[in-house]
Amino acid sequence: MKSTTTYLHFNGNGRTAMAFYRECFGGELEVVAYPDASGKPNTDPKAPVQHSMIAQDGQALLMASDYPPGSHTSSLGNNFSVFIECRPAEQGWRASAWRSSTMFFYRKGLTCIRRASCA
């Protein structure tokens, strides 16, 4: 195993939470907002976060996003994922444990190729 990274899911406060974690952990914060209604990049500083990452020396420390506007929201037990990145000798596989009971396996490029129960 090369690394594990926690991915947090928020109900609209992802930007504020990641700014807080950036102060705690240091590193560089990258934030990408959901596109605006016309599909163009959103420049609103309060726009929901599609993806964010705190990295240090090129290594992801923490990743997060807001649930898409108008979609399912988080509740106890479904607000985080754990991404496991394997070494190249392990065929470039990635796995994501989600809701502590399901494992998604990915090839490079993050295409889901298999889902298995972890229970």
PADO-471802 format. One record per residue (C-alpha): residue number from 1; residue in one letter; x, y, z. Coordinates in pm, whole numbers, plus 50000, padded with zeros to 5 digits. Layout:
<pts>
<pt milo="NUM" migu="a" u="X" v="Y" w="Z"/>
...
</pts>
This chain:
<pts>
<pt milo="1" migu="m" u="50000" v="50000" w="50000"/>
<pt milo="2" migu="k" u="50134" v="50339" w="49903"/>
<pt milo="3" migu="s" u="49903" v="50571" w="50095"/>
<pt milo="4" migu="t" u="49558" v="50631" w="50241"/>
<pt milo="5" migu="t" u="49368" v="50958" w="50224"/>
<pt milo="6" migu="t" u="49050" v="51052" w="50405"/>
<pt milo="7" migu="y" u="48778" v="51216" w="50192"/>
<pt milo="8" migu="l" u="48516" v="51412" w="50386"/>
<pt milo="9" migu="h" u="48168" v="51502" w="50255"/>
<pt milo="10" migu="f" u="47988" v="51817" w="50372"/>
<pt milo="11" migu="n" u="47645" v="51983" w="50345"/>
<pt milo="12" migu="g" u="47766" v="52314" w="50206"/>
<pt milo="13" migu="n" u="48036" v="52407" w="50458"/>
<pt milo="14" migu="g" u="48322" v="52221" w="50289"/>
<pt milo="15" migu="r" u="48516" v="52537" w="50202"/>
<pt milo="16" migu="t" u="48508" v="52662" w="50563"/>
<pt milo="17" migu="a" u="48599" v="52320" w="50701"/>
<pt milo="18" migu="m" u="48894" v="52276" w="50465"/>
<pt milo="19" migu="a" u="49025" v="52626" w="50547"/>
<pt milo="20" migu="f" u="49016" v="52525" w="50914"/>
<pt milo="21" migu="y" u="49197" v="52194" w="50847"/>
<pt milo="22" migu="r" u="49454" v="52378" w="50637"/>
<pt milo="23" migu="e" u="49531" v="52598" w="50940"/>
<pt milo="24" migu="c" u="49567" v="52284" w="51155"/>
<pt milo="25" migu="f" u="49778" v="52073" w="50918"/>
<pt milo="26" migu="g" u="49954" v="52331" w="50703"/>
<pt milo="27" migu="g" u="50015" v="52249" w="50338"/>
<pt milo="28" migu="e" u="49847" v="52390" w="50029"/>
<pt milo="29" migu="l" u="49470" v="52404" w="49985"/>
<pt milo="30" migu="e" u="49320" v="52354" w="49640"/>
<pt milo="31" migu="v" u="48946" v="52417" w="49595"/>
<pt milo="32" migu="v" u="48730" v="52357" w="49287"/>
<pt milo="33" migu="a" u="48368" v="52477" w="49302"/>
<pt milo="34" migu="y" u="48070" v="52317" w="49127"/>
<pt milo="35" migu="p" u="48004" v="52487" w="48792"/>
<pt milo="36" migu="d" u="47743" v="52762" w="48781"/>
<pt milo="37" migu="a" u="47395" v="52704" w="48633"/>
<pt milo="38" migu="s" u="47525" v="52759" w="48279"/>
<pt milo="39" migu="g" u="47801" v="52499" w="48329"/>
<pt milo="40" migu="k" u="48082" v="52753" w="48341"/>
<pt milo="41" migu="p" u="48345" v="52771" w="48617"/>
<pt milo="42" migu="n" u="48193" v="52926" w="48929"/>
<pt milo="43" migu="t" u="48371" v="53234" w="49065"/>
<pt milo="44" migu="d" u="48139" v="53279" w="49365"/>
<pt milo="45" migu="p" u="48358" v="53239" w="49678"/>
<pt milo="46" migu="k" u="48059" v="53082" w="49857"/>
<pt milo="47" migu="a" u="47984" v="52825" w="49584"/>
<pt milo="48" migu="p" u="47964" v="52462" w="49697"/>
<pt milo="49" migu="v" u="48289" v="52268" w="49670"/>
<pt milo="50" migu="q" u="48307" v="51998" w="49404"/>
<pt milo="51" migu="h" u="48653" v="51887" w="49516"/>
<pt milo="52" migu="s" u="48918" v="52017" w="49754"/>
<pt milo="53" migu="m" u="49251" v="51885" w="49872"/>
<pt milo="54" migu="i" u="49515" v="51978" w="50126"/>
<pt milo="55" migu="a" u="49855" v="51856" w="50009"/>
<pt milo="56" migu="q" u="50203" v="51875" w="50152"/>
<pt milo="57" migu="d" u="50510" v="51800" w="49940"/>
<pt milo="58" migu="g" u="50287" v="51658" w="49665"/>
<pt milo="59" migu="q" u="50112" v="51414" w="49900"/>
<pt milo="60" migu="a" u="49739" v="51451" w="49969"/>
<pt milo="61" migu="l" u="49668" v="51487" w="50342"/>
<pt milo="62" migu="l" u="49292" v="51537" w="50326"/>
<pt milo="63" migu="m" u="49029" v="51569" w="50052"/>
<pt milo="64" migu="a" u="48669" v="51689" w="50072"/>
<pt milo="65" migu="s" u="48363" v="51805" w="49883"/>
<pt milo="66" migu="d" u="48012" v="51932" w="49941"/>
<pt milo="67" migu="y" u="47722" v="51717" w="49831"/>
<pt milo="68" migu="p" u="47593" v="51848" w="49497"/>
<pt milo="69" migu="p" u="47328" v="52117" w="49537"/>
<pt milo="70" migu="g" u="46982" v="51962" w="49570"/>
<pt milo="71" migu="s" u="47110" v="51610" w="49627"/>
<pt milo="72" migu="h" u="47135" v="51365" w="49913"/>
<pt milo="73" migu="t" u="47292" v="51515" w="50224"/>
<pt milo="74" migu="s" u="47524" v="51362" w="50478"/>
<pt milo="75" migu="s" u="47416" v="51186" w="50791"/>
<pt milo="76" migu="l" u="47596" v="50983" w="51051"/>
<pt milo="77" migu="g" u="47796" v="50713" w="50877"/>
<pt milo="78" migu="n" u="47792" v="50837" w="50517"/>
<pt milo="79" migu="n" u="48002" v="51151" w="50536"/>
<pt milo="80" migu="f" u="48349" v="51013" w="50465"/>
<pt milo="81" migu="s" u="48546" v="50779" w="50241"/>
<pt milo="82" migu="v" u="48897" v="50638" w="50268"/>
<pt milo="83" migu="f" u="49103" v="50613" w="49950"/>
<pt milo="84" migu="i" u="49378" v="50351" w="49943"/>
<pt milo="85" migu="e" u="49644" v="50394" w="49675"/>
<pt milo="86" migu="c" u="49853" v="50087" w="49598"/>
<pt milo="87" migu="r" u="50211" v="50076" w="49475"/>
<pt milo="88" migu="p" u="50270" v="50033" w="49098"/>
<pt milo="89" migu="a" u="50375" v="49672" w="49157"/>
<pt milo="90" migu="e" u="50017" v="49612" w="49274"/>
<pt milo="91" migu="q" u="49888" v="49680" w="48920"/>
<pt milo="92" migu="g" u="49798" v="50045" w="48983"/>
<pt milo="93" migu="w" u="49483" v="49957" w="49175"/>
<pt milo="94" migu="r" u="49307" v="50206" w="49401"/>
<pt milo="95" migu="a" u="49039" v="50121" w="49650"/>
<pt milo="96" migu="s" u="48786" v="50339" w="49827"/>
<pt milo="97" migu="a" u="48614" v="50226" w="50145"/>
<pt milo="98" migu="w" u="48282" v="50406" w="50168"/>
<pt milo="99" migu="r" u="48036" v="50399" w="50456"/>
<pt milo="100" migu="s" u="48268" v="50150" w="50626"/>
<pt milo="101" migu="s" u="48101" v="49854" w="50453"/>
<pt milo="102" migu="t" u="48161" v="49880" w="50079"/>
<pt milo="103" migu="m" u="48487" v="49873" w="49887"/>
<pt milo="104" migu="f" u="48521" v="50020" w="49537"/>
<pt milo="105" migu="f" u="48823" v="49916" w="49332"/>
<pt milo="106" migu="y" u="48970" v="50153" w="49074"/>
<pt milo="107" migu="r" u="49234" v="50137" w="48804"/>
<pt milo="108" migu="k" u="49449" v="50442" w="48729"/>
<pt milo="109" migu="g" u="49216" v="50714" w="48604"/>
<pt milo="110" migu="l" u="48960" v="50635" w="48875"/>
<pt milo="111" migu="t" u="48720" v="50422" w="48671"/>
<pt milo="112" migu="c" u="48521" v="50201" w="48906"/>
<pt milo="113" migu="i" u="48571" v="49841" w="48798"/>
<pt milo="114" migu="r" u="48450" v="49632" w="49092"/>
<pt milo="115" migu="r" u="48246" v="49673" w="49407"/>
<pt milo="116" migu="a" u="48273" v="49434" w="49699"/>
<pt milo="117" migu="s" u="48130" v="49417" w="50048"/>
<pt milo="118" migu="c" u="48379" v="49468" w="50330"/>
<pt milo="119" migu="a" u="48151" v="49320" w="50597"/>
</pts>
